[in-house]
């Protein structure tokens, strides 16, 4: 933890007060300046600091007509149970900001349930972004389970593992999969998954009340390849066999059919339910359009959280 000077700590305290007055109490910046005894420009800087320092997390709670229309069209065209479309920031089209917050809202609803739930989570940038937006809460009556392995062939841990982070925020027991995402053979996979700890995790994943997943593409810079889980030759083989995307490392074609391919035979992830059951996908981006469309066509997901630009592309023929 970074040690702050007394002056820096006092500034953060003032920024927190300003942020609360502005975003929670609805004060204007003039009113904040008066209450804190500072100038209006200082009040404005304090409110900005509350956001930049992560002291305040803002969530848009106003329905935007175009986004709602796109969400309704995606549900109708692809048979989704639900869909959330957030605005695209033209200046930062790849930013996870709004999408991660919307996904966090879905996750927080589950965490707030008084009944024990099994929450299964995939890996990737979207999952990490979602968990980063979740408020700390005592949810130890739930269980959090990983749907996918957390290490590569060489033993390196996945940078985007979100299960441990979520457990830290909720104090809930968690069940990571400390095995390679893809192993040497189907026999090795079977041996690993039959071990008592792994067998228990797979059992929990199969019974999950809700699943949160990302959607990866199988392009030239596919996450499975970039993160070291498959080789360039394996990626090209998946592409030649029609692979366009993956969900928790299970590769599928344009219609969402899981490929009968050697790589899939060696994937250690929890099996995908088809049709999916309460599976929320968080994904966006031009590179992922074909993969997201395939996941919806194949009923690999039930809910999609995406952005406006991606939604428009998904609806194009």
Residue pairs with C-beta under 8 A, 6 or more apart in sequence:
4 12
11 49
12 49
12 53
12 55
14 36
14 38
14 46
15 46
15 47
15 49
15 50
15 53
15 55
16 50
16 55
16 56
17 36
17 46
18 32
18 36
18 43
18 46
18 47
18 49
18 50
19 46
19 47
19 50
19 51
19 55
19 56
20 56
21 27
21 31
21 32
21 35
21 36
22 29
22 32
22 47
22 50
23 50
23 56
23 58
27 35
29 40
29 43
29 44
29 47
30 40
30 43
32 43
32 46
32 47
33 39
33 40
33 42
33 43
36 43
36 46
38 46
49 55
50 56
51 58
57 101
57 133
57 135
59 101
59 105
60 86
60 87
60 98
60 101
64 87
66 308
67 85
67 86
67 87
67 308
67 311
68 85
70 85
70 308
70 311
70 312
70 315
71 83
71 84
71 85
71 311
72 83
73 311
73 315
74 80
74 83
74 85
74 296
74 304
74 311
74 314
74 315
75 81
75 82
75 83
77 315
78 293
78 296
78 297
79 296
79 299
80 296
80 301
80 302
80 303
80 304
81 302
81 303
82 302
82 303
82 304
83 303
83 304
83 305
83 306
83 311
84 102
84 106
84 303
84 304
84 305
84 306
85 306
85 307
85 308
85 311
86 98
86 99
86 101
86 102
86 305
86 306
86 307
86 308
87 98
87 307
87 308
88 307
88 308
88 309
88 310
89 95
89 97
89 98
93 285
93 309
94 285
96 125
96 126
96 129
96 284
98 307
99 126
99 129
99 282
99 284
99 305
99 306
99 307
100 126
100 129
100 130
100 132
100 133
100 282
101 133
102 305
103 126
103 129
103 130
103 133
103 212
103 280
103 282
103 305
104 130
104 131
104 132
104 133
104 134
106 212
106 280
106 303
106 305
107 119
107 130
107 131
107 134
107 166
107 212
108 134
108 135
108 137
110 117
110 119
110 142
110 209
110 210
111 119
111 134
111 137
111 139
111 142
111 170
112 137
112 139
113 142
114 141
116 141
116 142
116 143
117 142
117 143
117 209
117 210
118 142
118 143
118 145
118 204
118 205
118 207
118 208
118 209
119 142
119 143
119 144
119 145
119 166
119 172
119 208
119 209
119 210
119 212
120 144
120 145
120 146
120 147
120 204
120 205
120 208
120 210
120 211
120 212
120 270
121 127
121 131
121 144
121 145
121 146
121 147
121 162
121 163
121 166
121 211
121 212
121 213
122 146
122 147
122 148
122 211
122 212
122 213
122 214
122 247
122 248
123 146
123 147
123 148
123 150
123 158
123 160
123 161
123 162
123 214
123 248
124 160
124 214
124 216
124 223
125 160
125 214
126 214
126 282
126 283
126 284
127 160
127 162
127 212
127 213
127 214
127 282
128 160
128 161
128 162
128 165
129 282
130 162
130 212
130 282
131 162
131 165
131 166
131 169
132 165
134 166
134 169
134 170
135 169
136 169
136 170
137 169
137 170
138 170
138 171
139 170
139 171
139 172
140 170
140 171
140 172
140 173
141 172
142 170
142 172
143 172
143 173
143 174
143 175
143 204
144 163
144 166
144 167
144 170
144 172
144 173
144 174
144 175
145 163
145 174
145 175
145 201
145 204
145 205
145 208
146 161
146 163
146 174
146 175
146 176
146 177
146 201
146 205
147 177
147 205
147 211
147 213
147 248
147 269
147 270
148 177
148 181
148 248
148 249
148 268
148 269
148 270
149 158
149 177
149 178
149 179
149 180
149 181
149 182
149 249
149 268
149 269
150 157
150 158
150 161
150 163
150 176
150 177
150 178
150 179
150 181
151 157
151 158
151 178
151 179
151 180
151 181
152 158
152 180
152 181
152 227
152 228
152 229
153 180
153 182
153 228
153 229
154 228
156 228
158 181
158 227
159 227
161 176
163 174
163 175
163 176
164 174
164 176
166 172
166 174
167 173
167 174
175 200
175 201
175 204
177 198
177 201
177 268
177 269
177 270
179 192
179 198
179 268
180 229
180 268
181 224
181 229
181 249
181 267
181 268
181 269
182 224
182 229
182 230
182 249
182 263
182 266
182 267
182 268
183 189
183 192
183 266
183 268
184 266
185 266
186 265
186 266
188 266
189 265
189 266
189 267
189 268
192 198
192 268
193 199
193 202
193 268
201 270
202 270
205 270
206 270
206 271
209 278
210 278
210 279
210 280
211 276
211 277
211 278
211 279
211 280
212 279
212 280
212 282
213 247
213 248
213 279
213 280
213 281
213 282
213 301
214 247
214 281
214 282
214 283
215 245
215 246
215 247
215 281
215 283
215 288
215 291
215 292
215 295
215 301
216 222
216 223
216 224
216 245
216 246
216 247
216 288
216 291
217 223
217 244
217 245
217 246
217 287
217 288
217 290
217 291
218 224
218 235
218 238
218 239
218 243
218 244
218 245
218 246
218 251
218 291
219 287
222 230
222 235
222 246
223 246
224 230
224 235
224 246
224 249
224 251
225 231
225 232
225 234
225 235
229 249
230 238
230 263
234 262
234 263
237 261
237 262
237 263
238 251
238 259
238 261
238 263
241 253
241 259
241 261
242 253
242 254
242 259
243 251
243 252
243 253
243 259
243 261
244 252
244 253
244 254
244 290
244 291
244 294
245 251
245 252
245 288
245 290
245 291
245 292
245 294
245 295
246 252
246 291
247 272
247 281
247 295
247 300
247 301
248 269
248 270
248 272
249 267
249 269
250 258
250 264
250 267
250 269
250 272
251 258
251 259
251 261
251 263
251 264
252 258
252 259
252 294
252 295
252 298
252 300
253 259
253 294
254 290
254 293
254 294
254 297
255 294
255 297
255 298
256 294
256 295
256 296
256 297
256 298
256 299
256 300
257 298
258 264
258 272
258 274
258 298
272 300
273 279
274 298
274 299
274 300
275 299
275 302
276 299
276 300
276 301
276 302
277 302
278 302
278 303
279 300
279 301
279 302
279 303
280 301
280 302
280 303
280 304
280 305
281 292
281 295
281 300
281 301
281 303
281 304
281 305
282 305
282 306
283 291
283 292
283 304
283 305
283 306
283 310
284 306
284 307
284 309
284 310
285 310
286 309
286 310
286 313
288 310
289 310
289 313
289 314
292 304
292 306
292 310
292 314
293 314
294 300
295 301
296 304
296 314
306 314
